[in-house]
Amino acid sequence: MKYSELIQFEPIDSHVQLRQADWTEEAKRLVATCLLSEEMAERLLFLVFPHLRFDHAFENRGVLIIGNHGAGKSHLLSMLSSVAEHQELAESLTHPRVAKAAATIAGKFKVIRIELGKAKTGFRDFVCAQLEARLAQWNIPFRFPAADKLPDHKSCLAEMMAEFHRQFPTHGLLLLVDDVP
């Protein structure tokens, strides 16, 4: 008997890129292969999911995920955004408590995934251009004013979200920004 007959496994990707989750089949694979430690499960359950819910009163904030190169940040973001975008993927999560709790956010978001790469423009202009491009694909005509013409970013983002909600009244918008692929 050979070891290969006893043990079946999927090879580990050397590097997951966030934008891979833009394709449904790849999103399914990334959700099904994301292994969660108990510590990460707790953080998802009690920190991340509550901040992503918009169906109950909570002081929602953005979430910043920091870790060393190769720690699995992109895989985690891919998994999280895929579940937020596709309701049916929540049941593919490997951690039972996380799979159950993910129902609170599953399928409730339109998702924009951005990888910084080697952009030559400033961060603000790069993110605004990416947002405008995706909004245009969803038939939402919105343009950010030039940075020097803005009274503040908050009012501009509120205006953008008002346009978004006219098109998608039951969805939230989830923007993920990953580092260099």
C-alpha positions as a Python dict, from the first residue, in 0.01 Angstrom:
ca = {
    (1, 'M'): (0, 0, 0),
    (2, 'K'): (120, 353, -83),
    (3, 'Y'): (91, 660, 137),
    (4, 'S'): (-96, 833, -144),
    (5, 'E'): (-371, 572, -108),
    (6, 'L'): (-408, 652, 262),
    (7, 'I'): (-379, 1029, 261),
    (8, 'Q'): (-551, 1272, 26),
    (9, 'F'): (-471, 1640, 41),
    (10, 'E'): (-487, 1957, -162),
    (11, 'P'): (-153, 2125, -225),
    (12, 'I'): (-109, 2457, -43),
    (13, 'D'): (-101, 2762, -267),
    (14, 'S'): (223, 2948, -230),
    (15, 'H'): (43, 3281, -252),
    (16, 'V'): (-327, 3360, -264),
    (17, 'Q'): (-419, 3680, -441),
    (18, 'L'): (-731, 3860, -326),
    (19, 'R'): (-860, 3917, -680),
    (20, 'Q'): (-879, 3540, -734),
    (21, 'A'): (-1205, 3554, -538),
    (22, 'D'): (-1361, 3764, -816),
    (23, 'W'): (-1430, 3434, -997),
    (24, 'T'): (-1703, 3223, -837),
    (25, 'E'): (-1534, 2884, -879),
    (26, 'E'): (-1212, 3016, -729),
    (27, 'A'): (-1409, 3182, -448),
    (28, 'K'): (-1566, 2843, -365),
    (29, 'R'): (-1222, 2683, -350),
    (30, 'L'): (-1077, 2958, -133),
    (31, 'V'): (-1365, 2932, 116),
    (32, 'A'): (-1342, 2554, 135),
    (33, 'T'): (-964, 2556, 186),
    (34, 'C'): (-942, 2835, 445),
    (35, 'L'): (-847, 2669, 774),
    (36, 'L'): (-931, 2870, 1083),
    (37, 'S'): (-762, 2839, 1419),
    (38, 'E'): (-977, 2874, 1731),
    (39, 'E'): (-824, 3217, 1791),
    (40, 'M'): (-912, 3335, 1440),
    (41, 'A'): (-1261, 3187, 1470),
    (42, 'E'): (-1314, 3389, 1790),
    (43, 'R'): (-1200, 3708, 1616),
    (44, 'L'): (-1437, 3647, 1327),
    (45, 'L'): (-1727, 3568, 1559),
    (46, 'F'): (-1686, 3853, 1805),
    (47, 'L'): (-1503, 4124, 1612),
    (48, 'V'): (-1531, 4097, 1235),
    (49, 'F'): (-1887, 3969, 1184),
    (50, 'P'): (-2045, 4220, 1427),
    (51, 'H'): (-1871, 4507, 1246),
    (52, 'L'): (-1993, 4384, 908),
    (53, 'R'): (-2357, 4349, 1010),
    (54, 'F'): (-2579, 4638, 919),
    (55, 'D'): (-2909, 4486, 1032),
    (56, 'H'): (-2872, 4581, 1397),
    (57, 'A'): (-2747, 4875, 1602),
    (58, 'F'): (-2373, 4853, 1646),
    (59, 'E'): (-2096, 5105, 1615),
    (60, 'N'): (-1960, 4965, 1290),
    (61, 'R'): (-1599, 5035, 1206),
    (62, 'G'): (-1358, 4930, 938),
    (63, 'V'): (-1140, 4629, 1005),
    (64, 'L'): (-764, 4634, 951),
    (65, 'I'): (-592, 4298, 922),
    (66, 'I'): (-217, 4301, 979),
    (67, 'G'): (21, 4008, 965),
    (68, 'N'): (356, 3889, 842),
    (69, 'H'): (412, 3793, 479),
    (70, 'G'): (272, 3444, 424),
    (71, 'A'): (48, 3451, 732),
    (72, 'G'): (-269, 3397, 527),
    (73, 'K'): (-414, 3750, 519),
    (74, 'S'): (-511, 3734, 152),
    (75, 'H'): (-668, 3391, 194),
    (76, 'L'): (-864, 3515, 495),
    (77, 'L'): (-982, 3826, 307),
    (78, 'S'): (-1075, 3614, 5),
    (79, 'M'): (-1276, 3377, 221),
    (80, 'L'): (-1449, 3656, 410),
    (81, 'S'): (-1537, 3858, 101),
    (82, 'S'): (-1655, 3550, -89),
    (83, 'V'): (-1898, 3457, 187),
    (84, 'A'): (-2015, 3818, 217),
    (85, 'E'): (-2084, 3819, -157),
    (86, 'H'): (-2226, 3467, -207),
    (87, 'Q'): (-2473, 3340, 53),
    (88, 'E'): (-2437, 2974, -46),
    (89, 'L'): (-2064, 2971, 37),
    (90, 'A'): (-2118, 3010, 413),
    (91, 'E'): (-2196, 2639, 443),
    (92, 'S'): (-1855, 2557, 289),
    (93, 'L'): (-1665, 2712, 580),
    (94, 'T'): (-1455, 2453, 761),
    (95, 'H'): (-1524, 2581, 1114),
    (96, 'P'): (-1884, 2494, 1221),
    (97, 'R'): (-1938, 2791, 1456),
    (98, 'V'): (-1802, 3035, 1199),
    (99, 'A'): (-2018, 2878, 927),
    (100, 'K'): (-2328, 2926, 1142),
    (101, 'A'): (-2241, 3284, 1239),
    (102, 'A'): (-2147, 3376, 881),
    (103, 'A'): (-2516, 3359, 793),
    (104, 'T'): (-2548, 3711, 941),
    (105, 'I'): (-2336, 3855, 658),
    (106, 'A'): (-2356, 3591, 383),
    (107, 'G'): (-2471, 3728, 48),
    (108, 'K'): (-2548, 4069, 190),
    (109, 'F'): (-2269, 4262, 16),
    (110, 'K'): (-2151, 4377, -320),
    (111, 'V'): (-1775, 4342, -304),
    (112, 'I'): (-1487, 4539, -450),
    (113, 'R'): (-1146, 4375, -416),
    (114, 'I'): (-840, 4590, -483),
    (115, 'E'): (-476, 4488, -492),
    (116, 'L'): (-234, 4776, -465),
    (117, 'G'): (35, 4628, -685),
    (118, 'K'): (277, 4884, -817),
    (119, 'A'): (37, 5175, -855),
    (120, 'K'): (208, 5499, -946),
    (121, 'T'): (-76, 5721, -826),
    (122, 'G'): (-145, 5819, -469),
    (123, 'F'): (-350, 5586, -249),
    (124, 'R'): (-660, 5808, -245),
    (125, 'D'): (-667, 5854, -622),
    (126, 'F'): (-603, 5484, -682),
    (127, 'V'): (-886, 5374, -450),
    (128, 'C'): (-1128, 5635, -589),
    (129, 'A'): (-1052, 5526, -948),
    (130, 'Q'): (-1111, 5161, -857),
    (131, 'L'): (-1439, 5247, -682),
    (132, 'E'): (-1558, 5455, -978),
    (133, 'A'): (-1475, 5177, -1224),
    (134, 'R'): (-1667, 4911, -1031),
    (135, 'L'): (-1961, 5142, -963),
    (136, 'A'): (-1979, 5212, -1339),
    (137, 'Q'): (-1997, 4835, -1404),
    (138, 'W'): (-2301, 4830, -1174),
    (139, 'N'): (-2457, 5126, -1365),
    (140, 'I'): (-2393, 5369, -1082),
    (141, 'P'): (-2260, 5692, -1231),
    (142, 'F'): (-2050, 5843, -957),
    (143, 'R'): (-1733, 6051, -977),
    (144, 'F'): (-1523, 6159, -685),
    (145, 'P'): (-1423, 6525, -693),
    (146, 'A'): (-1055, 6606, -712),
    (147, 'A'): (-888, 6596, -371),
    (148, 'D'): (-833, 6971, -369),
    (149, 'K'): (-1205, 7032, -436),
    (150, 'L'): (-1335, 6817, -148),
    (151, 'P'): (-1481, 6977, 161),
    (152, 'D'): (-1421, 6643, 337),
    (153, 'H'): (-1408, 6273, 248),
    (154, 'K'): (-1697, 6169, 471),
    (155, 'S'): (-1964, 6367, 283),
    (156, 'C'): (-1832, 6242, -50),
    (157, 'L'): (-1842, 5879, 66),
    (158, 'A'): (-2194, 5932, 204),
    (159, 'E'): (-2303, 6065, -136),
    (160, 'M'): (-2142, 5764, -307),
    (161, 'M'): (-2324, 5524, -73),
    (162, 'A'): (-2656, 5701, -134),
    (163, 'E'): (-2609, 5634, -507),
    (164, 'F'): (-2510, 5275, -431),
    (165, 'H'): (-2822, 5219, -220),
    (166, 'R'): (-3046, 5352, -496),
    (167, 'Q'): (-2919, 5065, -711),
    (168, 'F'): (-2879, 4803, -434),
    (169, 'P'): (-3112, 4897, -146),
    (170, 'T'): (-3067, 4570, 46),
    (171, 'H'): (-2689, 4534, 13),
    (172, 'G'): (-2387, 4676, 182),
    (173, 'L'): (-2066, 4763, 0),
    (174, 'L'): (-1753, 4580, 111),
    (175, 'L'): (-1423, 4727, -4),
    (176, 'L'): (-1110, 4519, 53),
    (177, 'V'): (-763, 4654, -16),
    (178, 'D'): (-473, 4411, -20),
    (179, 'D'): (-104, 4481, -53),
    (180, 'V'): (127, 4395, -341),
    (181, 'P'): (30, 4062, -504),
}
